[in-house]
Amino acid sequence: MIDLRTLREDPEAVRASQRARGEDEALVDALLSADERRRSAVAAADTLRAEQKQLGKQVGLARGEERDALLTKGKQLAADVRAAEAAQSAAEDELAKLHVAVPNVVHPDAPAGGEDDYVVLKEVGTPPEFDFEPVDHLDLGVRLGALDIERGAKVSGSRFYFLTGVGAQLQLALLNLAAAQATANGFTLMIPPVLVRPEIMAGTGFLGAHASEVYRLADDDLYLVGTSEVPLAGYHSDEILDLSAGPRRYAGWSSCFRREAGSYGKDTRGIIRVHQFDKVEMFVYCRPEDAEAEHARLLAWEEEMLAKIEVPYRVIDVAGGDLGMSAARKFDCEAWVPTQARYRELTSASNCTTFQARRLSVRYRDENGRPQAAATLNGTLATTRWIVALLENHQQADGSVLVPEALRPFLGVEVLRPV
């Protein structure tokens, strides 16, 4: 949730954020009005309760007709208190409903606009030039004995697959490389649950506009996560953290599940857009004033991983209208895919400021010992999709694929050859 103090002190900043997202700014005014009504209701109820308390003292001292009059007044006052408390409760419910509907305030430096309005911050590496017709990752994967889409569909339906042989080894190599890098940089490696309670899924902001992407097990009232960001955000819910020594950093290794609702006909070939994949995700809790510096660190660690798999990529600053509900700013790293002649997303690094922590009640103590909302950030360190860029960029004319040097210790070979 956004900070209501920001709303009260600078409502135009919240309106500007809504415009940047392409969202209705009338929601801001509705939230402002609800906040005013709640504060007014609280004040009215407090005044009546104080009056009731004072009347109780007077009744104790009064006698005769005066006492009877005070008791009569007390009955009316009790009814007034009950009505005021009901009004307060209704106002609080209305405020809470509107509060959770407002997305995070977009960082002022983030580009405005939608999916196509990103800003390219830099390009790293040069797309390869082949003296042969490059083959896409699906054909390469089949020839290498690494990928079986047909049997994936037979067993589970469209957008499912088997990673077989060197395909399974390649994914484990990527994820182990990511885990090794994360632990070397002070992250605590975690294998979290992939089923979470509704309050945890809602707390991370995934049950808003993107609820259709989430798998739900209705009989158990649990959700399958689309990223380990969700359980890691819930890990310290309702806790006060000691951040005096610096940020808390976790790296979650998990399977992830996405319904891909609304993507009919998009990326139906191969494993670019699938229902299940594995990922190592970085997640950070820190003080709000440290969040921007931590965001830059997450991006640098992502770039370090991309350098290890030796693929050309670019970094983009994602526009406000393409941000998830929780992110104030997001940087994506997109790798070059030769057969598509364009860049495709491999990583995202998001600064969620205090938005998720407010919803999940994750706090720390400031220099005066007062609890304050922490900031949360997340960033991708490796996923199944990386196999696409790796196979296509390192393919050879004979159908083999060179293994990047950093992955060779995990695979035990320098070249993947057709079977």
TORKOL-4160 file (C-alpha; in steps of 0.2 Angstrom, whole numbers, padded with zeros to 4 digits, m for minus):
419
<pt num="1" X="0000" Y="0000" Z="0000"/>
<pt num="2" X="0006" Y="0018" Z="m0003"/>
<pt num="3" X="0010" Y="0029" Z="0012"/>
<pt num="4" X="m0006" Y="0039" Z="0017"/>
<pt num="5" X="0006" Y="0053" Z="0022"/>
<pt num="6" X="0012" Y="0055" Z="0004"/>
<pt num="7" X="m0006" Y="0055" Z="m0001"/>
<pt num="8" X="m0011" Y="0069" Z="0011"/>
<pt num="9" X="0005" Y="0079" Z="0008"/>
<pt num="10" X="0007" Y="0077" Z="m0010"/>
<pt num="11" X="m0009" Y="0070" Z="m0019"/>
<pt num="12" X="m0003" Y="0077" Z="m0035"/>
<pt num="13" X="0012" Y="0065" Z="m0035"/>
<pt num="14" X="0000" Y="0051" Z="m0033"/>
<pt num="15" X="m0011" Y="0058" Z="m0047"/>
<pt num="16" X="0004" Y="0059" Z="m0058"/>
<pt num="17" X="0009" Y="0041" Z="m0054"/>
<pt num="18" X="m0009" Y="0036" Z="m0060"/>
<pt num="19" X="m0007" Y="0045" Z="m0076"/>
<pt num="20" X="0010" Y="0037" Z="m0079"/>
<pt num="21" X="0002" Y="0020" Z="m0077"/>
<pt num="22" X="m0013" Y="0024" Z="m0088"/>
<pt num="23" X="m0024" Y="0022" Z="m0073"/>
<pt num="24" X="m0039" Y="0032" Z="m0067"/>
<pt num="25" X="m0033" Y="0046" Z="m0056"/>
<pt num="26" X="m0051" Y="0048" Z="m0049"/>
<pt num="27" X="m0046" Y="0034" Z="m0038"/>
<pt num="28" X="m0034" Y="0046" Z="m0029"/>
<pt num="29" X="m0047" Y="0058" Z="m0025"/>
<pt num="30" X="m0059" Y="0044" Z="m0019"/>
<pt num="31" X="m0045" Y="0038" Z="m0007"/>
<pt num="32" X="m0042" Y="0056" Z="m0001"/>
<pt num="33" X="m0060" Y="0058" Z="0003"/>
<pt num="34" X="m0061" Y="0040" Z="0012"/>
<pt num="35" X="m0046" Y="0045" Z="0022"/>
<pt num="36" X="m0054" Y="0061" Z="0028"/>
<pt num="37" X="m0070" Y="0052" Z="0032"/>
<pt num="38" X="m0061" Y="0039" Z="0042"/>
<pt num="39" X="m0051" Y="0052" Z="0052"/>
<pt num="40" X="m0067" Y="0062" Z="0055"/>
<pt num="41" X="m0076" Y="0046" Z="0061"/>
<pt num="42" X="m0062" Y="0042" Z="0072"/>
<pt num="43" X="m0062" Y="0059" Z="0080"/>
<pt num="44" X="m0081" Y="0059" Z="0082"/>
<pt num="45" X="m0080" Y="0042" Z="0091"/>
<pt num="46" X="m0066" Y="0047" Z="0102"/>
<pt num="47" X="m0075" Y="0063" Z="0107"/>
<pt num="48" X="m0090" Y="0053" Z="0112"/>
<pt num="49" X="m0081" Y="0040" Z="0121"/>
<pt num="50" X="m0072" Y="0053" Z="0131"/>
<pt num="51" X="m0089" Y="0061" Z="0135"/>
<pt num="52" X="m0095" Y="0044" Z="0140"/>
<pt num="53" X="m0081" Y="0041" Z="0152"/>
<pt num="54" X="m0083" Y="0058" Z="0160"/>
<pt num="55" X="m0101" Y="0055" Z="0162"/>
<pt num="56" X="m0098" Y="0039" Z="0171"/>
<pt num="57" X="m0087" Y="0048" Z="0184"/>
<pt num="58" X="m0102" Y="0061" Z="0186"/>
<pt num="59" X="m0114" Y="0047" Z="0189"/>
<pt num="60" X="m0104" Y="0040" Z="0203"/>
<pt num="61" X="m0104" Y="0056" Z="0212"/>
<pt num="62" X="m0122" Y="0061" Z="0209"/>
<pt num="63" X="m0138" Y="0057" Z="0219"/>
<pt num="64" X="m0157" Y="0057" Z="0217"/>
<pt num="65" X="m0164" Y="0066" Z="0202"/>
<pt num="66" X="m0148" Y="0072" Z="0196"/>
<pt num="67" X="m0141" Y="0054" Z="0195"/>
<pt num="68" X="m0157" Y="0048" Z="0186"/>
<pt num="69" X="m0155" Y="0062" Z="0173"/>
<pt num="70" X="m0137" Y="0057" Z="0171"/>
<pt num="71" X="m0141" Y="0039" Z="0168"/>
<pt num="72" X="m0154" Y="0044" Z="0155"/>
<pt num="73" X="m0141" Y="0054" Z="0147"/>
<pt num="74" X="m0129" Y="0040" Z="0148"/>
<pt num="75" X="m0141" Y="0028" Z="0139"/>
<pt num="76" X="m0142" Y="0040" Z="0124"/>
<pt num="77" X="m0124" Y="0043" Z="0125"/>
<pt num="78" X="m0121" Y="0024" Z="0124"/>
<pt num="79" X="m0132" Y="0023" Z="0109"/>
<pt num="80" X="m0122" Y="0038" Z="0101"/>
<pt num="81" X="m0105" Y="0029" Z="0104"/>
<pt num="82" X="m0112" Y="0013" Z="0096"/>
<pt num="83" X="m0117" Y="0022" Z="0081"/>
<pt num="84" X="m0101" Y="0032" Z="0080"/>
<pt num="85" X="m0091" Y="0016" Z="0082"/>
<pt num="86" X="m0101" Y="0008" Z="0068"/>
<pt num="87" X="m0098" Y="0023" Z="0057"/>
<pt num="88" X="m0079" Y="0022" Z="0061"/>
<pt num="89" X="m0079" Y="0004" Z="0056"/>
<pt num="90" X="m0088" Y="0007" Z="0040"/>
<pt num="91" X="m0076" Y="0022" Z="0036"/>
<pt num="92" X="m0061" Y="0011" Z="0040"/>
<pt num="93" X="m0068" Y="m0003" Z="0028"/>
<pt num="94" X="m0071" Y="0009" Z="0014"/>
<pt num="95" X="m0053" Y="0016" Z="0016"/>
<pt num="96" X="m0045" Y="m0001" Z="0017"/>
<pt num="97" X="m0054" Y="m0006" Z="0001"/>
<pt num="98" X="m0048" Y="0009" Z="m0009"/>
<pt num="99" X="m0031" Y="0009" Z="m0001"/>
<pt num="100" X="m0027" Y="m0008" Z="m0008"/>
<pt num="101" X="m0033" Y="m0004" Z="m0025"/>
<pt num="102" X="m0020" Y="0010" Z="m0028"/>
<pt num="103" X="m0004" Y="0004" Z="m0035"/>
<pt num="104" X="0013" Y="0010" Z="m0030"/>
<pt num="105" X="0019" Y="0027" Z="m0034"/>
<pt num="106" X="0029" Y="0027" Z="m0050"/>
<pt num="107" X="0047" Y="0033" Z="m0048"/>
<pt num="108" X="0048" Y="0051" Z="m0055"/>
<pt num="109" X="0062" Y="0046" Z="m0066"/>
<pt num="110" X="0053" Y="0031" Z="m0074"/>
<pt num="111" X="0047" Y="0034" Z="m0092"/>
<pt num="112" X="0028" Y="0037" Z="m0094"/>
<pt num="113" X="0018" Y="0027" Z="m0106"/>
<pt num="114" X="0015" Y="0008" Z="m0110"/>
<pt num="115" X="0024" Y="m0008" Z="m0115"/>
<pt num="116" X="0032" Y="0000" Z="m0130"/>
<pt num="117" X="0038" Y="0016" Z="m0121"/>
<pt num="118" X="0053" Y="0009" Z="m0112"/>
<pt num="119" X="0070" Y="0018" Z="m0113"/>
<pt num="120" X="0085" Y="0009" Z="m0118"/>
<pt num="121" X="0099" Y="0013" Z="m0105"/>
<pt num="122" X="0113" Y="0003" Z="m0113"/>
<pt num="123" X="0117" Y="m0011" Z="m0125"/>
<pt num="124" X="0131" Y="m0024" Z="m0121"/>
<pt num="125" X="0139" Y="m0035" Z="m0133"/>
<pt num="126" X="0136" Y="m0037" Z="m0152"/>
<pt num="127" X="0123" Y="m0049" Z="m0159"/>
<pt num="128" X="0132" Y="m0063" Z="m0168"/>
<pt num="129" X="0133" Y="m0064" Z="m0187"/>
<pt num="130" X="0132" Y="m0082" Z="m0193"/>
<pt num="131" X="0139" Y="m0088" Z="m0210"/>
<pt num="132" X="0124" Y="m0101" Z="m0210"/>
<pt num="133" X="0105" Y="m0100" Z="m0207"/>
<pt num="134" X="0103" Y="m0100" Z="m0188"/>
<pt num="135" X="0091" Y="m0112" Z="m0180"/>
<pt num="136" X="0079" Y="m0108" Z="m0167"/>
<pt num="137" X="0080" Y="m0114" Z="m0149"/>
<pt num="138" X="0067" Y="m0127" Z="m0151"/>
<pt num="139" X="0075" Y="m0136" Z="m0166"/>
<pt num="140" X="0092" Y="m0135" Z="m0158"/>
<pt num="141" X="0085" Y="m0142" Z="m0142"/>
<pt num="142" X="0077" Y="m0157" Z="m0151"/>
<pt num="143" X="0093" Y="m0161" Z="m0160"/>
<pt num="144" X="0103" Y="m0160" Z="m0144"/>
<pt num="145" X="0091" Y="m0171" Z="m0135"/>
<pt num="146" X="0087" Y="m0157" Z="m0123"/>
<pt num="147" X="0069" Y="m0153" Z="m0126"/>
<pt num="148" X="0053" Y="m0162" Z="m0129"/>
<pt num="149" X="0038" Y="m0151" Z="m0132"/>
<pt num="150" X="0027" Y="m0164" Z="m0140"/>
<pt num="151" X="0027" Y="m0176" Z="m0125"/>
<pt num="152" X="0025" Y="m0161" Z="m0113"/>
<pt num="153" X="0009" Y="m0156" Z="m0122"/>
<pt num="154" X="0004" Y="m0175" Z="m0122"/>
<pt num="155" X="0006" Y="m0176" Z="m0103"/>
<pt num="156" X="0001" Y="m0158" Z="m0097"/>
<pt num="157" X="m0006" Y="m0148" Z="m0112"/>
<pt num="158" X="0000" Y="m0133" Z="m0122"/>
<pt num="159" X="0015" Y="m0123" Z="m0115"/>
<pt num="160" X="0022" Y="m0138" Z="m0105"/>
<pt num="161" X="0038" Y="m0147" Z="m0110"/>
<pt num="162" X="0051" Y="m0159" Z="m0104"/>
<pt num="163" X="0069" Y="m0154" Z="m0102"/>
<pt num="164" X="0078" Y="m0170" Z="m0106"/>
<pt num="165" X="0096" Y="m0175" Z="m0105"/>
<pt num="166" X="0108" Y="m0161" Z="m0108"/>
<pt num="167" X="0093" Y="m0149" Z="m0107"/>
<pt num="168" X="0090" Y="m0154" Z="m0089"/>
<pt num="169" X="0108" Y="m0153" Z="m0085"/>
<pt num="170" X="0109" Y="m0136" Z="m0093"/>
<pt num="171" X="0095" Y="m0129" Z="m0083"/>
<pt num="172" X="0103" Y="m0135" Z="m0067"/>
<pt num="173" X="0120" Y="m0128" Z="m0072"/>
<pt num="174" X="0112" Y="m0111" Z="m0075"/>
<pt num="175" X="0103" Y="m0111" Z="m0058"/>
<pt num="176" X="0118" Y="m0118" Z="m0049"/>
<pt num="177" X="0129" Y="m0104" Z="m0056"/>
<pt num="178" X="0116" Y="m0091" Z="m0051"/>
<pt num="179" X="0115" Y="m0099" Z="m0033"/>
<pt num="180" X="0134" Y="m0099" Z="m0032"/>
<pt num="181" X="0135" Y="m0081" Z="m0037"/>
<pt num="182" X="0121" Y="m0076" Z="m0025"/>
<pt num="183" X="0129" Y="m0085" Z="m0010"/>
<pt num="184" X="0146" Y="m0077" Z="m0014"/>
<pt num="185" X="0138" Y="m0060" Z="m0013"/>
<pt num="186" X="0130" Y="m0063" Z="0004"/>
<pt num="187" X="0113" Y="m0069" Z="m0001"/>
<pt num="188" X="0105" Y="m0083" Z="0010"/>
<pt num="189" X="0100" Y="m0097" Z="m0002"/>
<pt num="190" X="0082" Y="m0102" Z="0001"/>
<pt num="191" X="0070" Y="m0116" Z="m0007"/>
<pt num="192" X="0053" Y="m0109" Z="m0002"/>
<pt num="193" X="0036" Y="m0116" Z="m0003"/>
<pt num="194" X="0027" Y="m0113" Z="m0020"/>
<pt num="195" X="0010" Y="m0114" Z="m0013"/>
<pt num="196" X="0005" Y="m0098" Z="m0002"/>
<pt num="197" X="m0010" Y="m0092" Z="0007"/>
<pt num="198" X="m0021" Y="m0078" Z="m0001"/>
<pt num="199" X="m0015" Y="m0065" Z="0011"/>
<pt num="200" X="0003" Y="m0067" Z="0006"/>
<pt num="201" X="m0002" Y="m0067" Z="m0013"/>
<pt num="202" X="m0012" Y="m0052" Z="m0010"/>
<pt num="203" X="0001" Y="m0044" Z="0000"/>
<pt num="204" X="0014" Y="m0044" Z="m0014"/>
<pt num="205" X="0002" Y="m0036" Z="m0026"/>
<pt num="206" X="m0002" Y="m0051" Z="m0037"/>
<pt num="207" X="m0020" Y="m0052" Z="m0035"/>
<pt num="208" X="m0024" Y="m0035" Z="m0043"/>
<pt num="209" X="m0023" Y="m0033" Z="m0062"/>
<pt num="210" X="m0013" Y="m0048" Z="m0064"/>
<pt num="211" X="m0024" Y="m0060" Z="m0054"/>
<pt num="212" X="m0029" Y="m0069" Z="m0070"/>
<pt num="213" X="m0011" Y="m0075" Z="m0071"/>
<pt num="214" X="m0011" Y="m0084" Z="m0055"/>
<pt num="215" X="m0016" Y="m0103" Z="m0052"/>
<pt num="216" X="m0027" Y="m0105" Z="m0038"/>
<pt num="217" X="m0031" Y="m0122" Z="m0029"/>
<pt num="218" X="m0049" Y="m0118" Z="m0024"/>
<pt num="219" X="m0052" Y="m0133" Z="m0012"/>
<pt num="220" X="m0037" Y="m0128" Z="m0002"/>
<pt num="221" X="m0038" Y="m0109" Z="m0004"/>
<pt num="222" X="m0020" Y="m0108" Z="m0009"/>
<pt num="223" X="m0011" Y="m0101" Z="m0024"/>
<pt num="224" X="0004" Y="m0107" Z="m0034"/>
<pt num="225" X="0017" Y="m0094" Z="m0035"/>
<pt num="226" X="0023" Y="m0086" Z="m0052"/>
<pt num="227" X="0040" Y="m0081" Z="m0043"/>
<pt num="228" X="0048" Y="m0085" Z="m0027"/>
<pt num="229" X="0047" Y="m0066" Z="m0023"/>
<pt num="230" X="0030" Y="m0070" Z="m0016"/>
<pt num="231" X="0035" Y="m0083" Z="m0002"/>
<pt num="232" X="0051" Y="m0073" Z="0001"/>
<pt num="233" X="0040" Y="m0057" Z="0004"/>
<pt num="234" X="0029" Y="m0066" Z="0016"/>
<pt num="235" X="0044" Y="m0074" Z="0025"/>
<pt num="236" X="0045" Y="m0059" Z="0037"/>
<pt num="237" X="0027" Y="m0054" Z="0037"/>
<pt num="238" X="0021" Y="m0047" Z="0054"/>
<pt num="239" X="0039" Y="m0045" Z="0060"/>
<pt num="240" X="0051" Y="m0031" Z="0065"/>
<pt num="241" X="0068" Y="m0034" Z="0057"/>
<pt num="242" X="0085" Y="m0028" Z="0063"/>
<pt num="243" X="0092" Y="m0019" Z="0048"/>
<pt num="244" X="0105" Y="m0010" Z="0058"/>
<pt num="245" X="0119" Y="m0021" Z="0049"/>
<pt num="246" X="0112" Y="m0018" Z="0032"/>
<pt num="247" X="0099" Y="m0026" Z="0020"/>
<pt num="248" X="0093" Y="m0044" Z="0022"/>
<pt num="249" X="0096" Y="m0053" Z="0006"/>
<pt num="250" X="0088" Y="m0069" Z="0000"/>
<pt num="251" X="0090" Y="m0080" Z="m0016"/>
<pt num="252" X="0075" Y="m0091" Z="m0019"/>
<pt num="253" X="0076" Y="m0106" Z="m0030"/>
<pt num="254" X="0059" Y="m0112" Z="m0035"/>
<pt num="255" X="0048" Y="m0119" Z="m0048"/>
<pt num="256" X="0036" Y="m0105" Z="m0054"/>
<pt num="257" X="0018" Y="m0106" Z="m0062"/>
<pt num="258" X="0009" Y="m0094" Z="m0073"/>
<pt num="259" X="m0007" Y="m0096" Z="m0082"/>
<pt num="260" X="m0002" Y="m0084" Z="m0097"/>
<pt num="261" X="m0020" Y="m0078" Z="m0098"/>
<pt num="262" X="m0022" Y="m0067" Z="m0113"/>
<pt num="263" X="m0007" Y="m0073" Z="m0122"/>
<pt num="264" X="m0016" Y="m0084" Z="m0134"/>
<pt num="265" X="m0006" Y="m0085" Z="m0150"/>
<pt num="266" X="0009" Y="m0077" Z="m0143"/>
<pt num="267" X="0026" Y="m0086" Z="m0142"/>
<pt num="268" X="0018" Y="m0103" Z="m0144"/>
<pt num="269" X="0034" Y="m0111" Z="m0151"/>
<pt num="270" X="0047" Y="m0117" Z="m0139"/>
<pt num="271" X="0049" Y="m0112" Z="m0121"/>
<pt num="272" X="0049" Y="m0093" Z="m0121"/>
<pt num="273" X="0031" Y="m0092" Z="m0114"/>
<pt num="274" X="0026" Y="m0107" Z="m0103"/>
<pt num="275" X="0016" Y="m0112" Z="m0088"/>
<pt num="276" X="0030" Y="m0119" Z="m0078"/>
<pt num="277" X="0048" Y="m0115" Z="m0076"/>
<pt num="278" X="0062" Y="m0114" Z="m0063"/>
<pt num="279" X="0070" Y="m0098" Z="m0057"/>
<pt num="280" X="0083" Y="m0091" Z="m0045"/>
<pt num="281" X="0076" Y="m0075" Z="m0038"/>
<pt num="282" X="0085" Y="m0062" Z="m0027"/>
<pt num="283" X="0074" Y="m0053" Z="m0014"/>
<pt num="284" X="0080" Y="m0039" Z="m0002"/>
<pt num="285" X="0073" Y="m0031" Z="0013"/>
<pt num="286" X="0081" Y="m0014" Z="0017"/>
<pt num="287" X="0078" Y="0003" Z="0024"/>
<pt num="288" X="0069" Y="0014" Z="0012"/>
<pt num="289" X="0083" Y="0026" Z="0010"/>
<pt num="290" X="0094" Y="0012" Z="0004"/>
<pt num="291" X="0082" Y="0005" Z="m0009"/>
<pt num="292" X="0088" Y="0015" Z="m0024"/>
<pt num="293" X="0106" Y="0010" Z="m0021"/>
<pt num="294" X="0101" Y="m0008" Z="m0018"/>
<pt num="295" X="0091" Y="m0008" Z="m0035"/>
<pt num="296" X="0107" Y="m0003" Z="m0044"/>
<pt num="297" X="0116" Y="m0018" Z="m0035"/>
<pt num="298" X="0103" Y="m0030" Z="m0041"/>
<pt num="299" X="0104" Y="m0024" Z="m0059"/>
<pt num="300" X="0123" Y="m0026" Z="m0058"/>
<pt num="301" X="0122" Y="m0044" Z="m0051"/>
<pt num="302" X="0110" Y="m0048" Z="m0065"/>
<pt num="303" X="0122" Y="m0041" Z="m0078"/>
<pt num="304" X="0136" Y="m0051" Z="m0070"/>
<pt num="305" X="0126" Y="m0067" Z="m0073"/>
<pt num="306" X="0122" Y="m0062" Z="m0091"/>
<pt num="307" X="0141" Y="m0059" Z="m0094"/>
<pt num="308" X="0144" Y="m0077" Z="m0088"/>
<pt num="309" X="0133" Y="m0084" Z="m0101"/>
<pt num="310" X="0141" Y="m0073" Z="m0114"/>
<pt num="311" X="0125" Y="m0067" Z="m0123"/>
<pt num="312" X="0122" Y="m0049" Z="m0130"/>
<pt num="313" X="0109" Y="m0040" Z="m0120"/>
<pt num="314" X="0102" Y="m0023" Z="m0117"/>
<pt num="315" X="0095" Y="m0014" Z="m0101"/>
<pt num="316" X="0079" Y="m0005" Z="m0102"/>
<pt num="317" X="0070" Y="0007" Z="m0090"/>
<pt num="318" X="0052" Y="0000" Z="m0090"/>
<pt num="319" X="0038" Y="0013" Z="m0093"/>
<pt num="320" X="0025" Y="0016" Z="m0079"/>
<pt num="321" X="0011" Y="0008" Z="m0088"/>
<pt num="322" X="0020" Y="m0008" Z="m0090"/>
<pt num="323" X="0025" Y="m0009" Z="m0071"/>
<pt num="324" X="0017" Y="m0022" Z="m0060"/>
<pt num="325" X="0006" Y="m0015" Z="m0046"/>
<pt num="326" X="0020" Y="m0016" Z="m0033"/>
<pt num="327" X="0034" Y="m0009" Z="m0042"/>
<pt num="328" X="0039" Y="0009" Z="m0042"/>
<pt num="329" X="0053" Y="0007" Z="m0055"/>
<pt num="330" X="0059" Y="m0008" Z="m0065"/>
<pt num="331" X="0074" Y="m0012" Z="m0075"/>
<pt num="332" X="0074" Y="m0027" Z="m0087"/>
<pt num="333" X="0088" Y="m0035" Z="m0096"/>
<pt num="334" X="0084" Y="m0042" Z="m0113"/>
<pt num="335" X="0095" Y="m0054" Z="m0122"/>
<pt num="336" X="0097" Y="m0055" Z="m0141"/>
<pt num="337" X="0087" Y="m0069" Z="m0149"/>
<pt num="338" X="0095" Y="m0072" Z="m0166"/>
<pt num="339" X="0081" Y="m0081" Z="m0175"/>
<pt num="340" X="0068" Y="m0067" Z="m0169"/>
<pt num="341" X="0081" Y="m0053" Z="m0173"/>
<pt num="342" X="0076" Y="m0044" Z="m0157"/>
<pt num="343" X="0079" Y="m0043" Z="m0139"/>
<pt num="344" X="0068" Y="m0053" Z="m0126"/>
<pt num="345" X="0067" Y="m0051" Z="m0108"/>
<pt num="346" X="0078" Y="m0062" Z="m0097"/>
<pt num="347" X="0078" Y="m0053" Z="m0080"/>
<pt num="348" X="0068" Y="m0040" Z="m0071"/>
<pt num="349" X="0074" Y="m0030" Z="m0056"/>
<pt num="350" X="0060" Y="m0020" Z="m0047"/>
<pt num="351" X="0061" Y="m0008" Z="m0033"/>
<pt num="352" X="0044" Y="m0010" Z="m0023"/>
<pt num="353" X="0049" Y="0004" Z="m0010"/>
<pt num="354" X="0038" Y="0001" Z="0005"/>
<pt num="355" X="0022" Y="m0005" Z="m0004"/>
<pt num="356" X="0023" Y="m0023" Z="m0001"/>
<pt num="357" X="0030" Y="m0021" Z="0017"/>
<pt num="358" X="0015" Y="m0010" Z="0022"/>
<pt num="359" X="0003" Y="m0024" Z="0016"/>
<pt num="360" X="0013" Y="m0038" Z="0024"/>
<pt num="361" X="0017" Y="m0028" Z="0040"/>
<pt num="362" X="0036" Y="m0030" Z="0038"/>
<pt num="363" X="0045" Y="m0016" Z="0048"/>
<pt num="364" X="0061" Y="m0011" Z="0056"/>
<pt num="365" X="0066" Y="0001" Z="0070"/>
<pt num="366" X="0073" Y="0018" Z="0065"/>
<pt num="367" X="0086" Y="0027" Z="0075"/>
<pt num="368" X="0073" Y="0032" Z="0088"/>
<pt num="369" X="0067" Y="0015" Z="0090"/>
<pt num="370" X="0051" Y="0017" Z="0081"/>
<pt num="371" X="0044" Y="0004" Z="0069"/>
<pt num="372" X="0044" Y="0009" Z="0051"/>
<pt num="373" X="0039" Y="0000" Z="0035"/>
<pt num="374" X="0054" Y="m0008" Z="0026"/>
<pt num="375" X="0057" Y="m0007" Z="0008"/>
<pt num="376" X="0057" Y="m0023" Z="m0003"/>
<pt num="377" X="0066" Y="m0027" Z="m0020"/>
<pt num="378" X="0067" Y="m0042" Z="m0031"/>
<pt num="379" X="0077" Y="m0047" Z="m0046"/>
<pt num="380" X="0079" Y="m0062" Z="m0058"/>
<pt num="381" X="0096" Y="m0071" Z="m0057"/>
<pt num="382" X="0092" Y="m0086" Z="m0069"/>
<pt num="383" X="0077" Y="m0094" Z="m0077"/>
<pt num="384" X="0073" Y="m0108" Z="m0089"/>
<pt num="385" X="0070" Y="m0095" Z="m0102"/>
<pt num="386" X="0089" Y="m0091" Z="m0102"/>
<pt num="387" X="0091" Y="m0108" Z="m0111"/>
<pt num="388" X="0083" Y="m0100" Z="m0127"/>
<pt num="389" X="0096" Y="m0086" Z="m0128"/>
<pt num="390" X="0111" Y="m0097" Z="m0123"/>
<pt num="391" X="0107" Y="m0111" Z="m0137"/>
<pt num="392" X="0103" Y="m0098" Z="m0151"/>
<pt num="393" X="0118" Y="m0087" Z="m0148"/>
<pt num="394" X="0131" Y="m0101" Z="m0146"/>
<pt num="395" X="0125" Y="m0112" Z="m0160"/>
<pt num="396" X="0137" Y="m0119" Z="m0173"/>
<pt num="397" X="0135" Y="m0123" Z="m0191"/>
<pt num="398" X="0135" Y="m0142" Z="m0187"/>
<pt num="399" X="0120" Y="m0140" Z="m0175"/>
<pt num="400" X="0132" Y="m0141" Z="m0159"/>
<pt num="401" X="0131" Y="m0127" Z="m0146"/>
<pt num="402" X="0147" Y="m0120" Z="m0137"/>
<pt num="403" X="0145" Y="m0120" Z="m0118"/>
<pt num="404" X="0150" Y="m0104" Z="m0110"/>
<pt num="405" X="0166" Y="m0105" Z="m0100"/>
<pt num="406" X="0157" Y="m0101" Z="m0083"/>
<pt num="407" X="0145" Y="m0116" Z="m0086"/>
<pt num="408" X="0158" Y="m0129" Z="m0090"/>
<pt num="409" X="0162" Y="m0134" Z="m0073"/>
<pt num="410" X="0144" Y="m0138" Z="m0070"/>
<pt num="411" X="0141" Y="m0147" Z="m0086"/>
<pt num="412" X="0158" Y="m0156" Z="m0088"/>
<pt num="413" X="0159" Y="m0152" Z="m0107"/>
<pt num="414" X="0164" Y="m0138" Z="m0118"/>
<pt num="415" X="0152" Y="m0142" Z="m0132"/>
<pt num="416" X="0134" Y="m0149" Z="m0133"/>
<pt num="417" X="0132" Y="m0160" Z="m0148"/>
<pt num="418" X="0117" Y="m0167" Z="m0158"/>
<pt num="419" X="0112" Y="m0184" Z="m0153"/>
